[in-house]
Amino acid sequence: MSAMPETHGPRVYRGLNLKEGMGWIAGLTPVQAFLVIAVCAPSLIAMSRNQWSTALSWGVFAAITVVLIVVPVHGRPAFRWLADLIMFQTGVLMRWSPWQSRAAAGLAGDRSEPDLPGVLSRLEFPDGPEFHGSRICLIHDTDQGRWGATARLTHSGVGMLSDDECAELARRLGSMLVGLGHREVVDRISLLVRTVPDDGTEYAVWRERHQRADAPTLARQVTTEIDRDVASVSVRTELFVTVSGTEDALRRPAKAAGGGVAGRAYALYRVLEAVADGLRGLGVQSVTWLTSTGVAEAIKTGFNPATAASLQYQHLMRPDPDGSVGLPISQAGPALAPAPAARAYHHDGFSSVSYAVQPPESGTIFGSLGPLLAVRTAGERRTLQIHYEILSQAAAAREVRSQRFRNNVLVDAKAQRGFNTTAVDTRRQTGAREQEAAVAAGHALVRFTVASSLTVPAEWNLEDHAARLENDSSGRFRLLRLELAQDSAFVAAALPVGIGLPRLTRAFDS
């Protein structure tokens, strides 16, 4: 991502946004091109044999199939939509989608065994050895072979910072990502910001402990009315970071540290200090790596924001400094989640809608994602999560060379055949050269994705609140509603477990 200095106003960041799997052949991937040729071949063969009726029949079939393969609809080809719809409806009809926890069903289970729905079922949460006085909960993604840890952060925000201070924070974030890439142990970092409706529990406990018995009656009455009015619209903000590395990257240092879960934990611990130092450079006041109870509470409040108040009250009345007593990981998930709808996800009396946030071609400024967290109605909850994956220097070099070669071939082919080169072609060609030069100079190539969600009580009109979220992004970012995958999208947008990026196919941003 390149930064373009502006003569007036904040700095605008523009980059070469490369979608994964961009096709070489007229915008088609090799698989798409092969399928198009395969479905068109019978019609062409029939025409060569003067079998016009057969050619017409095959031609109609080929035309329909080509449309399904080639035409994109909301980011996915029509054929992919059809396949996803069939799989979605099959899951609904076969009753694979509804979820009920073991506790809600009255079944006993191990307190340390997770009981989570959907894509979360592939996660394990073993406790690592002691680290700074507590046993950090490791997040093991058994499907992608990743090991990670989550921390709760305290930050004062960037709303009151100047443009120069914001630019400095952006530079420090880039430096932190480059540093992680050079270590080649942790290659993914996810930053989650989510709002929490504040019912005033913490303030009420403080008031109860500090209120004077001899205070005037009128002062008590006025203070109570003010507290009631303010509490109805109060919102707190939670901030989490999740870092993870692949099994391949951790295997050698883990073996040197003794192997097993403890060895992988020690390999991660050696990087967590560097991550914490980098975060403090971004203005973070405190970094608290979560134990299993902390991770369980973070997941639980993600599914059910109403539980945040009771959990906060328990922490205030019965402090647990080492995190050994609290919500077990077996109770982290929702009690009940019916079959997800095509455009929404329902869980524990709440409804959520999730989006992929797509950056504009014109560039963006630091803090431009802030309006997506601006709560419009007391009681709603908004979340925003940014997932970064830093490619190794070798992978980054291969990727930028491939992109530069591809763009040069397309531009040269158009010029030789007399076609005009579009502004998009020129921008991509120039951007690919600049990106290759940046990687050669030691900068990192980063995959990233941004996901946002909105959660409201189930009895509210979800579409009205979703429309307000879409209005808040209008003119800044494009929101792509992740239909037929709302349950997985909710995990990527609202839960600090590091799930959000698919396996690497092609890098698409730097």
Beta strands, then each sheet from edge to edge (+ up, - down):
strand 1: 2-4
strand 2: 12-14
strand 3: 72-73
strand 4: 76-77
strand 5: 99-100
strand 6: 123-124
strand 7: 127-131
strand 8: 134-137
strand 9: 139-141
strand 10: 146-155
strand 11: 188-197
strand 12: 235-246
strand 13: 284-289
strand 14: 336-337
strand 15: 345-347
strand 16: 350-358
strand 17: 364-365
strand 18: 381-390
strand 19: 446-457
strand 20: 478-481
sheet 1: 1+ 2- 17+
sheet 2: 3+ 4-
sheet 3: 5+ 14-
sheet 4: 6+ 9- 10+ 12- 11+ 18- 19+ 16- 15+
sheet 5: 6+ 9- 10+ 13-
sheet 6: 6+ 9- 10+ 12- 11+ 18- 19+ 16- 20+
sheet 7: 7+ 8-
end
